[in-house]
Amino acid sequence: MASGDVVVKDGLTWDTLRASGVETVAGLEMEAATIARTGAGLGKISWLVAKGVMDYADPRKNDNVKQFAARASADVLLQLIATHLPGTAPAMPMTSHEPRPVVDAHSDGGWRRRADVDHDQLFGTQEVLPRIGKALVNPDGDGLISIFGPGGAGKTTLAYEAVKQFAGDGGFTRVAWVSAKLSHLRDLGVIETSRHTRTGWLDMIAEVAEQLDVRVDLHPARLEESLANALQSSIEIARPCLIVIDNLESAPDAQLAVDFLTRSPVLRPHKVVLTTRNSARLIAPTVREFAWHGLDSDAVREFAAYLAADTSGFELDDLDVDELISMSGGIPLLVKVAVRLAVHTSQPLRTVIDQVRNPGGELGSLVGQFLYEQSMTALAASAGVGDDNAIGLMNSFCARPDGESLNLEDFFELSLIADRAQFERARTTAHKLALIRGVDGNRRFTIHPLLRDFVCRG
């Protein structure tokens, strides 16, 4: 890296360096120029700069890791000094764990604005939400709770409501919320990038520590252990916290997260809530999992009527709602996209539904890729499955009418997978990825109608 007293956007500086015979410089900066000039002016003063880049010029990003970058830079510098000038480097001070003001779980301690939730009324959650709440407030229950289901089913909303309604009853004095999902499909069929995403597990831990106001050693090699030890200190045990990790399946190192969270020193009395498209039981031996596949038909009707109520002259007839139920399969995101897009574009609802159902069209392709592509890729990449078996398994539903379930024997026969053991591996994996759903006590299997269109018509 070269240092100078001017930074320009064009290539003039690079041309000047090349003309001088400099070929190894990969970056330019200006903050260290004063140190360099002072060292050079004094003649025999050696100088060294360790720099952590912690600013950003991208509106999709934020500066929540500035403290981490500054600490890492200082740590590297001290290690370099200690290596080359033994006995001269001061020890990096560890932070203490003095008591902090308690953040009440029902106040906005920052977690609410990090939760990607857009709703002011719940539909169809009367049965599942109290069960999640009961698991949260049970001090003897599992410390790791997972809400599992397909994309767009409303898992984040469930987690948000569970925390809002039950965190106080569970005695949790603080809440931390981190999300691993980079993009979100909005009402009008637009992909929006989140500013509150942490795709790396260590970044998530640093964010959790900051939100909980827990002081930790931010060195990457010591971060996990530092947070685990901090959460088990007498002060932190007296102040139970609730950690929500939203969209865990989007984190490339999700297994590292679960390995950390299932270590005995991390939980109790604290608890962690995961939302994920992939069953956490794939990677966690001990987890309380709640399957959530979306709304029933009555709840879809109520939700659609609620969305349409604020627009004068926009009314849904029974056929509209029946088509909406069939297309959405109970996925609240699809209900919201279809109704609000129809209102916004002044189109009949059934026209928008046809656009969503068409995987070759712009809207249908976008929805299909956003909701299903990641899980389909994960199915094919799973050990013992592969592309051919994944395609054969999902194509089984193309041979039957939309909405019809398959018994196990028909499912195996229609998949054209020759080996029964391979079929069972593919079926089990698809179920844990929320691509297929077991009904009638897992004696029959079905697929979301839009996923069927995506597979059979795409």
Solvent accessible surface area in square Angstrom, and as a share of the most:
residue,aa,sasa,rsa
1,M,142,0.63
2,A,22,0.17
3,S,46,0.30
4,G,27,0.26
5,D,89,0.46
6,V,90,0.52
7,V,79,0.46
8,V,55,0.31
9,K,212,0.90
10,D,91,0.47
11,G,35,0.34
12,L,118,0.59
13,T,34,0.20
14,W,81,0.28
15,D,76,0.39
16,T,77,0.45
17,L,37,0.18
18,R,128,0.47
19,A,93,0.72
20,S,84,0.54
21,G,56,0.54
22,V,50,0.29
23,E,133,0.59
24,T,128,0.74
25,V,35,0.20
26,A,99,0.77
27,G,18,0.17
28,L,53,0.26
29,E,15,0.07
30,M,89,0.40
31,E,125,0.56
32,A,6,0.05
33,A,8,0.06
34,T,98,0.57
35,I,86,0.43
36,A,20,0.16
37,R,152,0.56
38,T,74,0.43
39,G,4,0.04
40,A,77,0.59
41,G,66,0.64
42,L,121,0.60
43,G,56,0.54
44,K,198,0.84
45,I,94,0.48
46,S,110,0.71
47,W,118,0.41
48,L,101,0.50
49,V,53,0.30
50,A,29,0.23
51,K,84,0.36
52,G,26,0.25
53,V,116,0.67
54,M,75,0.34
55,D,108,0.56
56,Y,96,0.37
57,A,110,0.85
58,D,31,0.16
59,P,112,0.71
60,R,138,0.50
61,K,119,0.50
62,N,27,0.14
63,D,63,0.33
64,N,38,0.20
65,V,52,0.30
66,K,73,0.31
67,Q,123,0.54
68,F,41,0.17
69,A,15,0.12
70,A,47,0.37
71,R,35,0.13
72,A,25,0.19
73,S,20,0.13
74,A,37,0.29
75,D,5,0.03
76,V,81,0.46
77,L,53,0.26
78,L,30,0.15
79,Q,107,0.47
80,L,65,0.32
81,I,50,0.25
82,A,45,0.35
83,T,96,0.56
84,H,133,0.59
85,L,108,0.54
86,P,108,0.68
87,G,86,0.83
88,T,84,0.49
89,A,30,0.23
90,P,91,0.57
91,A,95,0.73
92,M,49,0.22
93,P,99,0.62
94,M,125,0.56
95,T,52,0.30
96,S,58,0.38
97,H,68,0.30
98,E,75,0.34
99,P,99,0.62
100,R,44,0.16
101,P,112,0.70
102,V,89,0.51
103,V,54,0.31
104,D,81,0.42
105,A,3,0.02
106,H,89,0.40
107,S,52,0.33
108,D,89,0.46
109,G,41,0.39
110,G,7,0.07
111,W,4,0.01
112,R,59,0.22
113,R,144,0.53
114,R,28,0.10
115,A,9,0.07
116,D,49,0.25
117,V,35,0.20
118,D,86,0.44
119,H,58,0.26
120,D,118,0.61
121,Q,92,0.41
122,L,52,0.26
123,F,20,0.08
124,G,22,0.21
125,T,13,0.07
126,Q,138,0.62
127,E,114,0.51
128,V,5,0.03
129,L,12,0.06
130,P,68,0.43
131,R,99,0.36
132,I,0,0.00
133,G,0,0.00
134,K,150,0.64
135,A,8,0.06
136,L,1,0.01
137,V,49,0.28
138,N,62,0.32
139,P,106,0.67
140,D,120,0.62
141,G,16,0.16
142,D,61,0.32
143,G,9,0.09
144,L,4,0.02
145,I,0,0.00
146,S,0,0.00
147,I,0,0.00
148,F,12,0.05
149,G,0,0.00
150,P,20,0.13
151,G,6,0.06
152,G,19,0.18
153,A,0,0.00
154,G,21,0.20
155,K,14,0.06
156,T,23,0.13
157,T,32,0.19
158,L,1,0.01
159,A,0,0.00
160,Y,30,0.11
161,E,8,0.04
162,A,1,0.01
163,V,1,0.00
164,K,66,0.28
165,Q,80,0.36
166,F,41,0.17
167,A,0,0.00
168,G,33,0.31
169,D,109,0.57
170,G,24,0.23
171,G,40,0.38
172,F,8,0.03
173,T,34,0.20
174,R,3,0.01
175,V,10,0.06
176,A,0,0.00
177,W,1,0.00
178,V,2,0.01
179,S,6,0.04
180,A,1,0.01
181,K,28,0.12
182,L,102,0.51
183,S,34,0.22
184,H,15,0.07
185,L,8,0.04
186,R,67,0.24
187,D,28,0.14
188,L,68,0.34
189,G,13,0.12
190,V,87,0.50
191,I,69,0.35
192,E,82,0.37
193,T,40,0.23
194,S,17,0.11
195,R,125,0.46
196,H,55,0.24
197,T,16,0.09
198,R,20,0.07
199,T,63,0.37
200,G,22,0.21
201,W,9,0.03
202,L,65,0.32
203,D,53,0.27
204,M,0,0.00
205,I,1,0.01
206,A,12,0.09
207,E,7,0.03
208,V,4,0.02
209,A,3,0.02
210,E,87,0.39
211,Q,25,0.11
212,L,1,0.00
213,D,54,0.28
214,V,8,0.05
215,R,102,0.37
216,V,13,0.08
217,D,4,0.02
218,L,14,0.07
219,H,49,0.22
220,P,56,0.35
221,A,85,0.66
222,R,97,0.35
223,L,0,0.00
224,E,48,0.22
225,E,103,0.46
226,S,17,0.11
227,L,3,0.02
228,A,1,0.01
229,N,91,0.47
230,A,0,0.00
231,L,1,0.00
232,Q,53,0.24
233,S,30,0.19
234,S,95,0.61
235,I,55,0.28
236,E,7,0.03
237,I,73,0.37
238,A,78,0.61
239,R,19,0.07
240,P,27,0.17
241,C,0,0.00
242,L,0,0.00
243,I,7,0.04
244,V,0,0.00
245,I,1,0.00
246,D,1,0.00
247,N,13,0.07
248,L,3,0.02
249,E,21,0.09
250,S,33,0.21
251,A,6,0.05
252,P,119,0.75
253,D,37,0.19
254,A,16,0.13
255,Q,79,0.35
256,L,100,0.50
257,A,0,0.00
258,V,1,0.00
259,D,69,0.36
260,F,6,0.02
261,L,3,0.01
262,T,44,0.26
263,R,93,0.34
264,S,104,0.67
265,P,62,0.39
266,V,1,0.01
267,L,21,0.11
268,R,125,0.45
269,P,54,0.34
270,H,1,0.01
271,K,9,0.04
272,V,0,0.00
273,V,2,0.01
274,L,0,0.00
275,T,0,0.00
276,T,3,0.02
277,R,10,0.04
278,N,40,0.20
279,S,7,0.04
280,A,2,0.02
281,R,136,0.50
282,L,80,0.40
283,I,55,0.28
284,A,4,0.03
285,P,121,0.76
286,T,87,0.51
287,V,14,0.08
288,R,100,0.36
289,E,25,0.11
290,F,3,0.01
291,A,56,0.43
292,W,25,0.09
293,H,43,0.19
294,G,12,0.12
295,L,19,0.09
296,D,93,0.48
297,S,55,0.35
298,D,94,0.49
299,A,4,0.03
300,V,1,0.00
301,R,93,0.34
302,E,91,0.41
303,F,22,0.09
304,A,0,0.00
305,A,60,0.47
306,Y,73,0.28
307,L,17,0.09
308,A,8,0.06
309,A,77,0.60
310,D,137,0.71
311,T,47,0.27
312,S,115,0.74
313,G,77,0.74
314,F,37,0.15
315,E,151,0.68
316,L,37,0.19
317,D,72,0.37
318,D,110,0.57
319,L,94,0.47
320,D,13,0.07
321,V,14,0.08
322,D,63,0.33
323,E,49,0.22
324,L,0,0.00
325,I,33,0.17
326,S,48,0.31
327,M,1,0.00
328,S,0,0.00
329,G,32,0.31
330,G,2,0.02
331,I,3,0.01
332,P,23,0.14
333,L,29,0.15
334,L,1,0.01
335,V,0,0.00
336,K,30,0.13
337,V,1,0.00
338,A,0,0.00
339,V,0,0.00
340,R,81,0.30
341,L,18,0.09
342,A,1,0.00
343,V,48,0.27
344,H,121,0.54
345,T,57,0.33
346,S,104,0.67
347,Q,49,0.22
348,P,92,0.58
349,L,4,0.02
350,R,87,0.32
351,T,54,0.31
352,V,0,0.00
353,I,1,0.00
354,D,87,0.45
355,Q,66,0.29
356,V,3,0.02
357,R,45,0.16
358,N,62,0.32
359,P,17,0.10
360,G,71,0.68
361,G,21,0.21
362,E,160,0.72
363,L,23,0.11
364,G,3,0.03
365,S,31,0.20
366,L,50,0.25
367,V,0,0.00
368,G,3,0.03
369,Q,87,0.39
370,F,28,0.12
371,L,3,0.02
372,Y,13,0.05
373,E,82,0.37
374,Q,82,0.37
375,S,7,0.05
376,M,44,0.20
377,T,86,0.50
378,A,37,0.29
379,L,0,0.00
380,A,23,0.18
381,A,82,0.64
382,S,32,0.20
383,A,99,0.77
384,G,40,0.39
385,V,9,0.05
386,G,29,0.28
387,D,93,0.48
388,D,120,0.62
389,N,23,0.12
390,A,5,0.04
391,I,99,0.50
392,G,14,0.13
393,L,0,0.00
394,M,1,0.00
395,N,64,0.33
396,S,1,0.01
397,F,4,0.02
398,C,45,0.27
399,A,66,0.51
400,R,66,0.24
401,P,88,0.55
402,D,72,0.37
403,G,62,0.59
404,E,66,0.30
405,S,22,0.14
406,L,0,0.00
407,N,51,0.26
408,L,55,0.28
409,E,103,0.46
410,D,41,0.21
411,F,0,0.00
412,F,45,0.19
413,E,123,0.55
414,L,51,0.25
415,S,2,0.01
416,L,161,0.80
417,I,10,0.05
418,A,105,0.81
419,D,63,0.33
420,R,85,0.31
421,A,55,0.43
422,Q,68,0.30
423,F,0,0.00
424,E,47,0.21
425,R,109,0.40
426,A,0,0.00
427,R,45,0.16
428,T,54,0.32
429,T,22,0.13
430,A,0,0.00
431,H,58,0.26
432,K,61,0.26
433,L,7,0.04
434,A,15,0.11
435,L,5,0.03
436,I,4,0.02
437,R,115,0.42
438,G,18,0.17
439,V,50,0.29
440,D,83,0.43
441,G,65,0.62
442,N,87,0.45
443,R,156,0.57
444,R,79,0.29
445,F,1,0.01
446,T,28,0.16
447,I,13,0.07
448,H,33,0.15
449,P,27,0.17
450,L,7,0.03
451,L,2,0.01
452,R,39,0.14
453,D,14,0.07
454,F,42,0.17
455,V,29,0.17
456,C,43,0.26
457,R,136,0.50
458,G,80,0.77
